[in-house]
Amino acid sequence: MRKTRLYLILLMLTIFAAPAAVIAAPAESSSIDTVKEELQTNINIVWTCIAAFLVFFMQAGFAMVETGFTRAKNAVNILMKNLMDFSVGTIAFFLIGFGLMFGKTNGLFGTTLFGLSGVEPGADWNWTFLIFQTVFAATAATIVSGAMAERTKFAGYLVYSFFITLFIYPIFGSWAWGSLLDGGGWLENLGFMDFAGSTVVHSIGGWLALAGAIVLGPRIGKYGPDRKPKAILGHNIPLAALGVFILWFGWFGFNPGSTTVGDGSIGYIAVTTNLSAAAGAIVAMCVSWVIMKKPDASMALNGALAGLVSITAPCDGVTPAGAILIGVVGGALVVFAVMFIDRVLKVDDPVGAVSVHGVCGLWGTLATGLFNMESGLFYGGGLKQLSVQALGAGAAFVWAFGLGLILFYTISKTIGLRVTPEEEMKGLDIGEHGMEAYSGFQIFTTT
């Protein structure tokens, strides 16, 4: 009798417990999925913040490269411009630029004009995305500093730096990257591909640099009466080399960080980035060795940067062999571009910023249409992707160079863009900032 009762109790417990187990299983599964999603979101936030901090450190790299490639009497001025590029750019981009670039009403005719309006400020990811995009905007602004070095009035440069991060960079960025948050742009709707900014960041900065250098004119003594260029040597190549290594290091945040996702693609993009940079440095050294009969250090350093800029757009979608080829072309291209701009166009660019960022940014954008494994010409994709890439690169040139000429010409006719010949000869450190970079060690010359 007792056994019969025990069997009945067990049978009832089984009958009533089974539905409960069935009900509990989906709930437990849903809880696990929620935890996984939260964990992935936090990993994404941490990785993107680390990448943003690496890109911020590139400001130090730009400062060292530009200082090393210019004369000692202008070192303080170079450092101040790099500092203010980031500082002024941060405020301008936060107040207006970010909303124009990524808000729901972004773009040239948008109405998002203040702070984070148009973007939900309460979400953790949006703050992370803001700091990541801020350091990119500052990079675009600071590219111009080197091309305009040694003869630019500091006040005029501050006005430029404000306007590029406030309007020029964000508007083009909205065309190509707007959908990364709440917006959308006509270029990306056409299929334009620029993973980390060969065009959006580097070419925009490079074409603005070209406009600034043209409006400014060359440094005193750069071109003789016969219009042949004369070398004006930088004062500290070791400092420039340190800057290039810092930039190379920071690029591991620039390109892999543009995934904004903590997953296995980070390592792959780091490899393609590194291969292109190494190839660029080797080829630039070899090309300069053939042309100049010596392996020129400044060309090799710029070759590494050329490889990095070139791979920035296609880094997520090319093979390692493709990355090497892209770097090879970039390394050769930067040497010939420097000579062409200096000797043929007669544009004085002390650090080769236009060649590295403008020309090689253009090449990297076009290379996407050639080497992308899914849509590139060399992989059976036809001319469609290459055509879209060419359209985007052309739009960037017209937008940045055109507005750059207007902006710099306006500044030159109002508050002034170029220092006096006396200030330029003595050095901008004393004339603009009232100090010396190497007090007690520096010997001033008139060249």
C-alpha positions as CSV (number, residue, x, y, z in Angstrom):
1,M,0.0,0.0,0.0
2,R,2.8,2.3,1.0
3,K,4.7,1.5,-2.2
4,T,1.5,2.3,-4.3
5,R,1.2,5.7,-2.6
6,L,4.8,6.4,-3.1
7,Y,4.5,5.6,-6.8
8,L,1.4,7.9,-7.1
9,I,3.2,10.8,-5.4
10,L,6.2,10.4,-7.7
11,L,3.9,10.2,-10.7
12,M,2.1,13.4,-9.7
13,L,5.4,15.3,-9.1
14,T,6.6,14.2,-12.5
15,I,3.4,15.4,-14.2
16,F,3.4,18.8,-12.5
17,A,7.2,19.4,-12.6
18,A,7.5,18.7,-16.4
19,P,5.7,21.8,-17.6
20,A,7.6,23.9,-15.0
21,A,10.9,22.6,-16.5
22,V,9.7,23.3,-20.0
23,I,8.7,26.8,-19.0
24,A,12.0,27.4,-17.1
25,A,14.3,26.3,-20.0
26,P,13.4,29.2,-22.4
27,A,13.7,31.7,-19.5
28,E,17.1,30.3,-18.6
29,S,18.2,30.4,-22.2
30,S,16.9,34.0,-22.6
31,S,18.9,35.0,-19.5
32,I,22.1,33.5,-20.9
33,D,21.6,35.4,-24.2
34,T,21.1,38.6,-22.3
35,V,24.3,38.2,-20.4
36,K,26.2,37.3,-23.6
37,E,24.8,40.5,-25.3
38,E,25.8,42.7,-22.3
39,L,29.2,41.1,-22.2
40,Q,29.8,41.7,-25.9
41,T,28.6,45.3,-25.6
42,N,31.0,45.9,-22.8
43,I,33.9,44.3,-24.7
44,N,33.0,46.6,-27.7
45,I,33.0,49.6,-25.5
46,V,36.4,48.7,-23.9
47,W,38.1,48.0,-27.2
48,T,36.7,51.1,-28.9
49,C,37.9,53.3,-26.0
50,I,41.4,51.7,-26.1
51,A,41.5,52.3,-29.8
52,A,40.4,55.9,-29.3
53,F,43.2,56.4,-26.8
54,L,45.7,55.0,-29.3
55,V,44.5,57.4,-31.9
56,F,44.7,60.3,-29.5
57,F,48.4,59.4,-28.9
58,M,48.9,59.9,-32.7
59,Q,48.7,63.6,-31.9
60,A,52.1,63.3,-30.2
61,G,53.3,61.4,-33.3
62,F,52.2,64.2,-35.6
63,A,53.8,66.8,-33.4
64,M,57.1,64.9,-33.4
65,V,57.2,64.3,-37.1
66,E,56.4,67.9,-38.0
67,T,58.8,69.3,-35.4
68,G,61.6,67.1,-36.6
69,F,61.1,67.9,-40.2
70,T,61.2,71.7,-39.7
71,R,63.7,74.1,-38.2
72,A,64.4,74.5,-34.5
73,K,63.3,78.1,-34.5
74,N,59.7,77.0,-35.2
75,A,59.4,74.0,-32.8
76,V,57.2,75.7,-30.2
77,N,54.9,76.9,-32.9
78,I,54.5,73.4,-34.3
79,L,53.7,72.0,-30.9
80,M,51.2,74.7,-30.1
81,K,49.4,74.1,-33.4
82,N,49.1,70.4,-32.7
83,L,47.9,71.0,-29.1
84,M,45.3,73.5,-30.2
85,D,44.1,71.3,-33.2
86,F,43.0,68.7,-30.7
87,S,41.7,71.1,-28.0
88,V,39.8,73.5,-30.3
89,G,38.6,70.5,-32.4
90,T,37.3,68.7,-29.4
91,I,35.0,71.5,-28.4
92,A,33.8,72.3,-32.0
93,F,33.1,68.7,-32.8
94,F,31.2,68.1,-29.5
95,L,29.1,71.2,-29.9
96,I,28.2,71.0,-33.6
97,G,30.3,68.7,-35.7
98,F,29.3,65.4,-34.2
99,G,25.6,66.2,-34.6
100,L,26.1,67.3,-38.2
101,M,28.0,64.1,-39.0
102,F,25.9,61.5,-37.2
103,G,22.6,63.0,-36.0
104,K,19.3,61.9,-37.4
105,T,19.2,65.2,-39.3
106,N,22.9,65.2,-40.3
107,G,24.4,66.6,-43.5
108,L,24.7,69.9,-45.3
109,F,21.0,70.8,-44.9
110,G,20.5,69.2,-41.5
111,T,19.1,70.8,-38.4
112,T,21.2,69.1,-35.7
113,L,23.3,71.9,-34.6
114,F,24.1,71.6,-30.9
115,G,25.8,69.0,-28.7
116,L,24.4,65.6,-28.9
117,S,21.0,66.6,-30.2
118,G,19.7,64.0,-32.6
119,V,21.6,61.4,-30.7
120,E,20.5,59.6,-27.6
121,P,23.0,60.8,-24.9
122,G,22.0,58.3,-22.2
123,A,23.4,55.2,-23.9
124,D,26.9,54.2,-22.9
125,W,27.8,53.3,-26.5
126,N,27.1,56.8,-27.8
127,W,29.6,58.4,-25.4
128,T,32.2,55.8,-26.5
129,F,31.4,56.5,-30.2
130,L,31.7,60.3,-29.5
131,I,35.3,60.1,-28.1
132,F,36.3,57.7,-30.9
133,Q,35.0,60.0,-33.6
134,T,36.5,63.1,-31.8
135,V,40.0,61.8,-32.1
136,F,39.4,61.1,-35.8
137,A,38.2,64.6,-36.4
138,A,41.3,66.0,-34.7
139,T,43.5,63.9,-36.9
140,A,42.0,65.4,-40.0
141,A,42.6,68.9,-38.6
142,T,46.2,68.3,-37.5
143,I,47.3,67.0,-40.9
144,V,47.3,70.6,-42.3
145,S,49.8,71.8,-39.7
146,G,52.8,70.4,-41.4
147,A,52.1,71.7,-44.8
148,M,51.6,75.2,-43.4
149,A,54.6,75.1,-41.1
150,E,57.1,77.9,-40.5
151,R,55.1,80.8,-41.9
152,T,51.5,80.7,-40.6
153,K,50.1,83.2,-38.2
154,F,48.9,81.4,-35.1
155,A,45.6,83.2,-34.7
156,G,44.7,82.5,-38.3
157,Y,45.5,78.9,-37.9
158,L,43.2,78.6,-34.8
159,V,40.3,79.9,-36.9
160,Y,41.0,77.3,-39.6
161,S,41.2,74.5,-37.0
162,F,37.9,75.5,-35.6
163,F,36.1,75.5,-38.9
164,I,37.4,72.2,-40.2
165,T,36.1,70.2,-37.1
166,L,33.0,72.3,-36.9
167,F,31.8,72.0,-40.5
168,I,34.1,70.8,-43.3
169,Y,35.1,67.4,-41.9
170,P,31.7,66.5,-40.4
171,I,29.7,67.3,-43.6
172,F,31.9,65.0,-45.8
173,G,32.0,62.5,-43.0
174,S,28.2,62.4,-43.0
175,W,28.2,61.6,-46.7
176,A,30.4,58.5,-46.2
177,W,29.9,57.4,-42.5
178,G,26.6,58.9,-41.3
179,S,24.9,55.5,-40.9
180,L,27.5,54.4,-38.3
181,L,25.1,55.9,-35.8
182,D,21.7,57.6,-36.6
183,G,22.4,59.3,-39.9
184,G,23.0,58.3,-43.5
185,G,24.8,59.7,-46.5
186,W,24.6,59.7,-50.2
187,L,28.0,58.2,-50.8
188,E,27.5,55.3,-48.6
189,N,24.1,54.7,-50.2
190,L,25.9,54.3,-53.5
191,G,28.2,51.7,-52.0
192,F,31.3,53.9,-51.2
193,M,33.7,52.0,-49.0
194,D,36.2,53.7,-46.7
195,F,36.6,51.5,-43.7
196,A,38.9,53.7,-41.5
197,G,39.3,56.9,-43.4
198,S,41.8,57.0,-46.3
199,T,39.5,59.6,-47.8
200,V,37.2,60.8,-44.9
201,V,40.2,61.6,-42.7
202,H,43.4,61.6,-44.7
203,S,42.5,63.0,-48.1
204,I,40.2,65.6,-46.5
205,G,43.1,66.8,-44.4
206,G,45.6,66.4,-47.3
207,W,43.5,68.5,-49.8
208,L,42.9,71.2,-47.1
209,A,46.7,71.2,-46.6
210,L,47.3,71.7,-50.3
211,A,44.9,74.7,-50.3
212,G,46.6,76.2,-47.3
213,A,50.0,75.8,-48.7
214,I,49.0,77.4,-52.0
215,V,47.3,80.4,-50.3
216,L,50.3,80.9,-48.0
217,G,53.0,80.6,-50.6
218,P,56.4,79.1,-50.1
219,R,58.8,79.9,-47.2
220,I,61.4,82.5,-47.7
221,G,64.4,81.0,-49.5
222,K,62.6,77.9,-50.7
223,Y,62.8,78.8,-54.4
224,G,65.6,80.7,-56.0
225,P,65.5,83.3,-58.8
226,D,65.5,80.4,-61.2
227,R,62.4,78.9,-59.4
228,K,64.4,75.8,-58.6
229,P,63.6,74.4,-55.1
230,K,66.2,74.5,-52.4
231,A,66.3,72.0,-49.6
232,I,65.4,73.4,-46.2
233,L,66.5,70.7,-43.8
234,G,64.7,69.6,-40.7
235,H,66.6,70.1,-37.5
236,N,66.0,66.7,-35.8
237,I,65.5,63.5,-37.8
238,P,65.6,61.3,-34.7
239,L,62.6,63.2,-33.4
240,A,60.8,62.7,-36.7
241,A,61.6,59.0,-36.6
242,L,60.1,58.8,-33.1
243,G,57.0,60.5,-34.4
244,V,56.6,57.9,-37.2
245,F,56.9,55.0,-34.8
246,I,54.3,56.6,-32.5
247,L,52.0,57.1,-35.5
248,W,52.6,53.5,-36.6
249,F,51.7,52.3,-33.1
250,G,48.6,54.5,-33.0
251,W,47.4,53.1,-36.3
252,F,46.7,49.8,-34.6
253,G,43.9,51.8,-32.9
254,F,43.0,53.7,-36.1
255,N,42.3,50.8,-38.4
256,P,41.5,47.8,-36.1
257,G,39.6,50.1,-33.8
258,S,37.3,51.1,-36.7
259,T,35.6,47.7,-36.3
260,T,34.2,49.1,-33.0
261,V,33.6,45.5,-32.1
262,G,35.8,43.3,-30.0
263,D,36.1,40.2,-32.1
264,G,38.6,38.3,-34.2
265,S,38.7,40.8,-37.1
266,I,40.9,43.1,-35.0
267,G,43.9,40.8,-35.5
268,Y,43.4,40.4,-39.2
269,I,43.1,44.2,-39.8
270,A,46.2,44.8,-37.6
271,V,48.2,42.4,-39.9
272,T,47.1,44.0,-43.2
273,T,47.8,47.4,-41.7
274,N,51.3,46.4,-40.5
275,L,52.2,44.7,-43.8
276,S,51.3,47.7,-45.9
277,A,53.3,50.1,-43.6
278,A,56.4,47.9,-43.8
279,A,56.1,47.5,-47.6
280,G,55.7,51.3,-47.9
281,A,58.8,52.0,-45.9
282,I,61.0,49.5,-47.8
283,V,59.9,50.7,-51.3
284,A,60.2,54.4,-50.5
285,M,63.7,53.7,-49.3
286,C,64.6,51.8,-52.4
287,V,63.1,54.4,-54.8
288,S,64.9,57.2,-53.1
289,W,68.1,55.2,-53.1
290,V,67.8,54.8,-56.9
291,I,66.9,58.5,-57.6
292,M,69.0,60.2,-55.0
293,K,71.9,57.7,-54.8
294,K,71.4,57.4,-51.1
295,P,68.7,55.7,-48.9
296,D,67.0,58.9,-47.8
297,A,65.7,58.6,-44.2
298,S,63.0,61.2,-44.5
299,M,61.6,59.4,-47.6
300,A,61.6,56.0,-45.8
301,L,59.8,57.5,-42.8
302,N,57.2,59.1,-45.1
303,G,57.0,55.8,-46.9
304,A,55.8,54.0,-43.8
305,L,53.2,56.6,-43.3
306,A,52.2,56.3,-47.0
307,G,51.7,52.6,-46.5
308,L,49.5,53.2,-43.4
309,V,47.4,55.9,-45.2
310,S,47.0,53.7,-48.3
311,I,45.7,50.6,-46.3
312,T,43.3,52.6,-44.1
313,A,40.4,52.4,-46.5
314,P,40.7,48.7,-47.6
315,C,42.2,47.2,-44.5
316,D,39.2,45.0,-43.6
317,G,38.6,43.5,-47.0
318,V,42.0,42.7,-48.7
319,T,44.3,39.7,-48.5
320,P,47.7,40.0,-46.8
321,A,49.3,39.9,-50.3
322,G,46.9,42.7,-51.4
323,A,48.0,44.7,-48.4
324,I,51.6,44.4,-49.4
325,L,50.9,45.5,-53.0
326,I,48.9,48.5,-51.7
327,G,51.9,49.5,-49.5
328,V,54.3,49.0,-52.4
329,V,52.4,51.4,-54.6
330,G,52.0,53.8,-51.7
331,G,55.7,53.8,-50.9
332,A,56.7,54.6,-54.5
333,L,53.9,57.1,-55.0
334,V,54.9,59.2,-52.0
335,V,58.4,59.7,-53.3
336,F,57.3,60.8,-56.7
337,A,54.4,62.9,-55.3
338,V,56.8,64.8,-53.0
339,M,59.1,65.6,-55.9
340,F,56.2,66.6,-58.2
341,I,54.6,68.9,-55.7
342,D,57.9,70.5,-54.8
343,R,59.5,70.8,-58.3
344,V,56.6,71.0,-60.7
345,L,53.7,72.6,-58.8
346,K,56.1,74.7,-56.8
347,V,54.1,74.2,-53.6
348,D,56.1,74.3,-50.4
349,D,55.1,71.4,-48.2
350,P,57.8,71.1,-45.5
351,V,56.8,67.6,-44.2
352,G,55.2,66.1,-47.3
353,A,51.7,66.1,-45.8
354,V,49.9,66.5,-49.1
355,S,51.8,63.6,-50.6
356,V,51.3,61.3,-47.7
357,H,47.7,62.1,-46.8
358,G,46.2,63.6,-49.9
359,V,47.8,61.5,-52.7
360,C,48.1,58.2,-50.8
361,G,44.7,58.7,-49.3
362,L,43.4,58.9,-52.9
363,W,45.3,55.8,-53.8
364,G,44.0,53.8,-50.8
365,T,40.4,54.7,-51.7
366,L,40.9,53.6,-55.3
367,A,42.8,50.5,-54.1
368,T,39.6,49.4,-52.3
369,G,37.9,49.2,-55.7
370,L,40.8,47.0,-57.0
371,F,41.7,44.7,-54.1
372,N,38.5,44.2,-52.1
373,M,37.9,40.5,-52.1
374,E,34.1,40.8,-52.6
375,S,33.7,43.7,-55.1
376,G,37.2,44.6,-56.3
377,L,38.1,44.7,-60.0
378,F,40.9,42.2,-59.5
379,Y,38.5,39.7,-57.9
380,G,35.9,39.7,-60.6
381,G,33.8,42.6,-59.3
382,G,34.0,44.7,-62.4
383,L,34.3,48.5,-62.5
384,K,31.3,49.3,-60.4
385,Q,33.1,49.5,-57.0
386,L,36.1,51.3,-58.5
387,S,33.8,53.9,-60.1
388,V,32.0,54.6,-56.8
389,Q,35.4,54.9,-55.1
390,A,36.6,57.4,-57.7
391,L,33.4,59.4,-57.3
392,G,33.9,59.5,-53.5
393,A,37.5,60.5,-53.9
394,G,36.6,63.2,-56.4
395,A,33.9,64.6,-54.2
396,A,36.4,64.8,-51.3
397,F,38.8,66.8,-53.4
398,V,36.2,69.3,-54.7
399,W,34.7,69.7,-51.2
400,A,37.9,70.0,-49.1
401,F,40.2,71.8,-51.6
402,G,37.4,74.2,-52.7
403,L,36.3,75.1,-49.3
404,G,39.9,75.2,-48.1
405,L,40.8,77.9,-50.7
406,I,37.8,80.0,-49.7
407,L,38.5,79.6,-46.0
408,F,42.2,80.3,-46.2
409,Y,41.8,83.2,-48.6
410,T,39.1,84.7,-46.3
411,I,41.4,84.4,-43.2
412,S,44.3,85.9,-45.1
413,K,42.2,89.0,-46.1
414,T,40.8,89.5,-42.6
415,I,42.8,88.6,-39.5
416,G,45.8,87.5,-41.6
417,L,47.3,84.1,-42.4
418,R,51.0,84.7,-42.9
419,V,53.5,86.2,-40.5
420,T,55.8,89.1,-41.5
421,P,59.1,88.3,-43.3
422,E,60.9,89.6,-40.2
423,E,59.0,87.1,-37.9
424,E,59.6,84.3,-40.4
425,M,63.3,84.9,-40.6
426,K,63.7,85.1,-36.8
427,G,61.4,82.2,-36.2
428,L,57.8,81.8,-35.1
429,D,58.8,80.6,-31.6
430,I,59.9,84.1,-30.6
431,G,57.6,86.1,-32.9
432,E,54.4,84.3,-32.1
433,H,55.0,82.8,-28.7
434,G,57.8,84.7,-27.1
435,M,60.0,81.7,-26.2
436,E,62.6,79.3,-27.5
437,A,62.2,75.5,-27.8
438,Y,65.9,74.9,-26.9
439,S,66.8,77.8,-24.7
440,G,70.6,78.0,-24.2
441,F,71.3,75.5,-26.9
442,Q,69.7,77.0,-30.0
443,I,71.7,78.9,-32.6
444,F,69.5,81.1,-34.8
445,T,70.2,81.6,-38.4
446,T,68.5,83.5,-41.2
447,T,67.6,80.4,-43.2
